[in-house]
Amino acid sequence: MNKYQAKKAGLERRKRRVRAKVFGTAKRPRLTVHRTNAHIYAQVVNDVTSETICSASTLSPEFRATGKIGSNKEAAEFVGKLIGERALKSGVSKVTFDRGGRIYHGRVKALADGARAAGLKF
């Protein structure tokens, strides 16, 4: 196993550990974050019915219109505000936060702060 496979295996292990504790319901869905080197993605998911309530990413047209790049904290905060607004429009005000195996720091934290600024409670 090379070092890249080992890093990916560690991330998957941490992701499973977080997902064992975090579960989204209809009253309190799960806000999940997926981060890559180039982009950041967020979804609000109801795990009972396995449906995505709303989503946002740095690939969405609202973000593309700003002309920013998708791999920094400012972009993550914008996506957090976007997902917060969409969730409130869908009738969701409280969520559980799924950091996806990443540490709560940097872009993941910026996305969470943006969602809180938009009005989501978690």
Buried (B, 14 or more C-beta within 10 A) or exposed (E): EEEEEEEEEEEEEBBEEBBEEBBBEEEBBBBBBBBEEEBBBBBBBBBEEEEEBBBBBBEBEEBEEEEEEBBBBBBBBBBBBBBBBBBBEEEBBEBBBBBBBBEEEEBBBBBBBBBBEBEBEE
